[in-house]
Each structure stands twice: as C-alpha cells, then as structure tokens.
Amino acid sequence: MSTSRTGADSRDELREQISAAGIEIDVSGRRLQEYSYDASNYRVPPLAVVFPQSVQDVAAVVRACAATNTALTSRGGGTSMAGNAVGPGVVLDFSRYMNKILDVDLKAGIADVQPGVVLADLAAHVEQVSSARLTFAPDPSSKNRATVGGSVANDACGNHSVRYGRTSDHIWELDLVTADGSRLTATNDGVHATDPDDAVSAARAATITDDLTQLVHKHLAAFRLELGRIQRQVVGLPPGEPAARKRLRRRPSPSRLGRHLRRGGGGEDEAGTQAGKRAAAVCRVQRRSRRSTRPRSDSGV
C-alpha cells in the first residue's frame, strides 16, 4: 500500500471509519506495545490493532486503511524472525477469531480453513478425522504457534519439505481481499470474483488478469530463465544483480508462476504472500489447503 500515516489525526480518522463499520479497534498503549514486536529483533509500534471476526470485517478494515492511506499488516502467530508481522499502521490479528477449520473433505483431500488456524491444530485434526491416513504436510519448527495465513505468506516448509513439499505445494485456492475491498478467489486457473454476482469484484479480477498477462508477456524470457532457479524465493536479493532482475525476484510465488509459464499459460495471481500483494491481495482472508498423504515409515523421513 502507500506510505503509512502516523499521529493522532490519522488514528482518529481511522478509528472513526472502522468503528462506523461496527468493528472494535484497539489503540491502547498496552496493546500497541504487545504488537510492536514478533519473533524478530525489530520493534515497530503499530497505529492500531484489530481482531477481525469475519471476511466482512477484513474488507471494511482494508477499505478504511486505503481511504486514510494507512499501512496494513496481516498477523497470525507472530513467529516471523524477519519482522513480517510488525508494521507502523494497522495490524490485523487473525489468530483470535478467524481460526476455524470450516470443513474437511476426505474424498477430495481438501480442508477449508481460516487464516488464523495453527498448523499443528490443522494437521492433528486432519489426522484424527482420516485415521492418520492424511495430514497437512508443512511442519516448520514453529508449527504449534504459526498459522496457515503466515505459512502461505512465507511459503513455510519444515523438516519434511524435501519429501512432501512447501506450503505453496499444498494450496488449492485462496480467497482474498484486495486494496479496494474487492473479494477475489485465486486458483491455478486464474483470479475471479468470489461471488460471481459481485460486479465490482468481477471487474477487479478482469483488470488484474489483464495486468498480469501483460506483465508476463513483457518479461517472459526473464521469468523462464530466472524464476524457480532457487526453490524457495521469498526473501533476500543476491548481491550484484541487475535492478530488473531484483524487481522480478520480488514477484509473488515465483516457483508457481515459473511452472505456469513453462506450461505456456499467461500470468496468475499468487494470493497472499508476505509481500505478495503486488497485484491484488492486501490480506489473506481464507484458504483451502490441500492435504498430503504422509506414509508412515521407519525411515525417519
């Protein structure tokens, strides 16, 4: 989003807009201090903290932040060691209320969950209902605190990722809220309005699709040669590379985009990376995560 605003005036304006939508906004000194840090060494006091209870709450907060030019940070378990869960504007904490496992379809191998679900809770629930035949594979060391939303943002992996893949390998679709409050769903086939009858969101999805297609056509050679060389390109820039390549390396979900391009397709919107809000996503609202079969063995893998 644009440069964040600070100070009492912007906080009051923001509070008025969010409160008018019936959403509680916390600007107490204690809360701001609690959310000024994560597992990293960074300390960034936010302007306010909000605990959304629904997708509608998220959309309302996003619109208010856009209208007041306020930065927005999505937060799950706060386990980031790189400062990904702190920011100077509004912090949206999904872990308090939007932490439900909505459905598990064993036949399709799909779990429908909210972004605040803790990874270990999701894996345990899937293993319980499937009699230990299935699980959610990503298992970072912070899995008993890290949430699905943050894992999508950081493409979390874990000890078993070499065999079972990273989070990006287990995403079926992602429901998003864009900077203008539109609700979209991103799949491997593209981006479309979550509600087909929502004309505004449908128009937004069409615009994003056109923009991404043009982006791919403009940089197709660089995408094919560069994206995917490093399996997990989520942070950092190799020293001494040309500026154009550095810009490309900050694109969302490069490995998935690279695979899509090699199939000869156009662009696709990666829904919800920590910085992967380039084309559309401002915060991650809901995601359906494909579970992996994890055979039991004595190999220790």
C-alpha positions in Angstrom: 0.0 0.0 0.0 1.0 3.7 0.0 3.2 5.3 2.6 1.7 4.9 6.0 0.2 7.7 8.1 1.1 8.3 11.7 -0.1 10.6 14.5 -3.2 11.3 16.4 -5.2 12.8 13.5 -4.8 9.8 11.2 -5.5 7.4 14.1 -8.7 9.3 15.0 -9.9 9.3 11.4 -9.1 5.6 11.0 -10.8 4.8 14.3 -14.0 6.6 13.1 -14.1 4.7 9.9 -13.5 1.3 11.4 -15.9 1.9 14.3 -18.6 3.1 11.9 -18.5 -0.4 10.5 -19.1 -1.9 13.9 -15.6 -3.2 14.4 -13.6 -2.8 17.6 -10.3 -1.1 17.1 -7.7 -1.2 19.9 -5.3 1.7 20.3 -4.4 1.2 24.0 -0.8 1.7 24.9 -0.6 -1.9 26.2 -1.9 -3.4 23.0 0.3 -1.3 20.8 3.4 -2.4 22.8 2.3 -6.0 22.6 2.1 -5.9 18.8 5.2 -3.8 18.2 7.3 -7.0 18.0 7.3 -10.5 16.7 10.0 -13.2 17.0 12.5 -10.9 15.2 14.6 -8.2 16.7 12.5 -5.4 15.1 10.3 -3.1 17.2 7.7 -1.2 15.2 4.7 0.2 17.2 1.5 0.0 15.1 -1.1 2.6 14.9 -3.9 0.3 15.9 -4.7 -3.4 16.3 -7.9 -5.1 15.0 -9.2 -8.6 15.6 -11.5 -9.4 12.6 -14.2 -11.9 13.1 -15.4 -12.3 9.5 -14.4 -11.6 5.9 -16.7 -8.6 6.0 -14.7 -7.2 8.9 -11.5 -7.6 6.9 -12.9 -5.9 3.9 -14.1 -3.0 6.0 -10.7 -2.5 7.6 -8.9 -2.7 4.3 -11.2 0.0 2.8 -10.6 2.2 5.8 -6.9 1.8 5.5 -7.0 2.6 1.8 -9.1 5.6 2.4 -6.8 7.0 5.1 -3.5 6.0 3.4 -2.7 3.7 6.3 -0.3 0.7 6.1 -1.8 -2.7 6.8 -0.1 -5.8 8.2 -1.7 -9.2 8.5 -0.6 -11.2 11.5 -1.0 -14.8 12.6 1.2 -16.3 15.3 3.8 -13.6 15.2 6.6 -16.2 14.7 8.4 -14.3 11.9 12.1 -13.8 12.5 12.3 -11.2 9.8 9.8 -8.6 11.1 7.0 -9.8 8.8 4.3 -9.5 11.5 5.0 -5.9 12.5 4.2 -2.6 10.9 3.6 1.1 11.5 -0.1 1.1 10.5 -3.0 -1.3 11.4 -2.2 -4.9 12.5 -4.9 -7.4 11.6 -4.6 -10.3 14.0 -6.4 -13.3 12.5 -5.5 -15.7 15.3 -8.0 -14.7 17.9 -11.3 -15.2 16.0 -10.7 -16.3 12.4 -9.1 -19.6 13.5 -11.7 -22.2 12.4 -11.4 -25.4 10.4 -14.5 -25.0 8.4 -14.6 -28.3 6.5 -12.5 -31.3 5.7 -13.4 -33.3 2.6 -11.5 -36.6 2.8 -12.6 -37.8 -0.6 -11.3 -34.6 -2.4 -8.3 -34.2 0.0 -9.2 -30.6 0.8 -9.5 -28.7 4.0 -11.4 -25.3 4.1 -9.8 -23.2 6.8 -9.5 -19.6 8.0 -6.1 -17.9 8.1 -5.7 -18.0 11.9 -5.7 -21.8 12.2 -2.5 -23.0 13.8 -0.6 -25.5 11.6 -0.3 -28.2 14.3 -4.0 -28.0 15.0 -4.8 -28.4 11.4 -2.5 -31.4 11.0 -3.9 -33.0 14.2 -7.5 -32.5 13.1 -6.9 -34.0 9.7 -5.0 -36.9 11.1 -7.9 -37.6 13.6 -10.7 -37.5 11.0 -8.7 -39.5 8.5 -7.5 -42.2 10.9 -3.9 -40.9 10.4 -4.0 -41.5 6.6 -3.7 -37.8 5.8 -2.1 -34.7 7.2 -1.2 -31.2 6.4 2.4 -31.6 5.4 4.3 -28.3 6.2 5.9 -28.6 9.6 8.2 -25.7 10.5 9.7 -25.6 13.9 7.0 -23.0 14.9 4.1 -25.2 13.8 2.5 -25.2 17.2 2.2 -21.4 17.0 2.5 -20.5 13.3 -0.8 -20.1 11.4 -1.9 -21.1 7.9 -2.0 -17.4 6.8 1.6 -16.7 7.8 2.7 -20.0 6.3 1.2 -19.0 3.0 2.9 -15.7 3.3 6.3 -17.1 3.9 5.9 -20.4 2.0 6.7 -22.3 5.2 8.3 -25.7 4.8 9.9 -27.7 7.6 12.0 -30.8 8.1 9.8 -32.9 5.8 9.6 -30.4 2.9 12.1 -32.2 0.7 9.7 -35.2 0.6 6.3 -33.5 1.0 6.8 -30.0 -0.3 6.3 -26.5 0.9 3.1 -24.7 1.7 2.8 -23.5 -1.9 2.6 -27.1 -3.0 -0.5 -27.7 -0.9 -2.7 -24.8 -1.8 -5.9 -25.5 -3.7 -7.3 -22.0 -3.7 -7.1 -18.7 -1.8 -9.9 -16.2 -1.0 -8.6 -12.7 -1.0 -9.5 -9.1 -0.2 -7.9 -6.5 -2.4 -6.9 -3.0 -1.5 -10.2 -1.6 -2.7 -12.2 -4.2 -0.7 -13.0 -6.5 -3.6 -13.3 -10.2 -2.7 -11.5 -12.5 -5.1 -10.5 -16.1 -5.3 -7.2 -17.2 -6.8 -6.7 -20.7 -8.3 -4.2 -22.3 -10.6 -6.5 -21.3 -13.4 -6.6 -17.6 -12.6 -8.4 -15.0 -10.5 -12.1 -14.5 -10.3 -14.7 -12.9 -8.1 -15.6 -14.9 -5.0 -19.2 -14.0 -5.6 -20.0 -14.3 -9.3 -22.8 -11.7 -8.9 -20.4 -9.1 -7.4 -19.8 -6.9 -10.5 -17.2 -4.7 -8.8 -15.1 -7.7 -7.8 -15.5 -9.3 -11.2 -14.2 -6.2 -12.9 -11.3 -6.1 -10.5 -10.4 -9.7 -11.3 -10.5 -8.9 -15.0 -8.2 -6.0 -14.6 -5.7 -8.0 -12.5 -5.8 -10.8 -15.1 -5.1 -8.4 -17.9 -2.3 -6.7 -16.0 -0.6 -10.0 -15.1 -0.9 -11.2 -18.7 0.8 -8.1 -19.9 3.5 -8.4 -17.3 4.2 -12.0 -18.3 4.4 -11.1 -22.0 6.8 -8.2 -21.3 9.2 -10.3 -19.1 8.6 -13.8 -20.4 12.3 -14.6 -21.1 13.4 -13.4 -17.7 10.6 -15.3 -15.9 11.5 -18.5 -17.7 15.2 -18.2 -17.1 15.2 -16.8 -13.6 12.1 -17.8 -11.6 12.4 -21.2 -10.0 16.2 -21.4 -10.0 16.1 -21.2 -6.2 13.3 -23.4 -4.9 12.1 -21.0 -2.1 12.5 -17.4 -3.3 10.7 -15.5 -0.6 13.2 -13.1 0.8 16.6 -11.6 0.0 18.3 -10.5 -3.1 21.6 -11.9 -4.4 24.3 -9.1 -4.5 25.4 -7.5 -7.7 22.4 -8.5 -9.8 20.8 -6.0 -12.3 17.9 -3.9 -10.9 15.5 -5.5 -13.4 16.2 -9.0 -12.0 15.9 -7.7 -8.5 12.5 -6.4 -9.2 11.5 -9.8 -10.8 12.7 -11.6 -7.7 10.2 -9.7 -5.6 7.3 -11.0 -7.6 4.9 -13.3 -5.7 5.3 -17.1 -5.6 8.0 -17.3 -8.3 8.2 -21.1 -8.3 4.5 -21.5 -9.0 4.5 -18.7 -11.6 7.5 -20.2 -13.3 5.8 -23.6 -13.6 2.7 -21.9 -15.0 4.8 -20.0 -17.6 6.6 -23.2 -18.7 3.2 -24.7 -19.4 2.7 -21.8 -21.8 0.0 -20.0 -19.9 -0.4 -16.4 -19.0 0.0 -14.8 -15.6 -1.5 -16.0 -12.4 -2.1 -14.2 -9.1 -0.3 -15.7 -6.1 -2.7 -15.0 -3.4 -1.2 -13.9 -0.2 2.4 -13.8 0.2 4.0 -11.7 2.8 4.9 -9.2 0.1 2.8 -11.0 -2.4 0.2 -8.4 -2.5 1.7 -6.9 -5.6 -1.3 -7.3 -8.0 -4.2 -7.9 -5.7 -4.0 -9.3 -2.3 -3.8 -7.0 0.7 -4.6 -9.6 3.3 -5.3 -13.2 3.3 -8.9 -14.0 4.2 -9.5 -17.7 3.8 -7.7 -20.5 2.2 -8.5 -24.1 1.2 -5.4 -26.2 1.8 -4.8 -29.5 0.0 -3.6 -32.1 2.5 -0.8 -34.6 1.6 -0.7 -38.3 2.2 2.2 -39.0 4.5 3.0 -42.7 4.6 4.1 -44.0 8.0 7.6 -45.5 7.8 10.6 -46.3 10.0 12.9 -44.3 7.8 12.6 -41.2 9.9 11.8 -39.1 6.8 
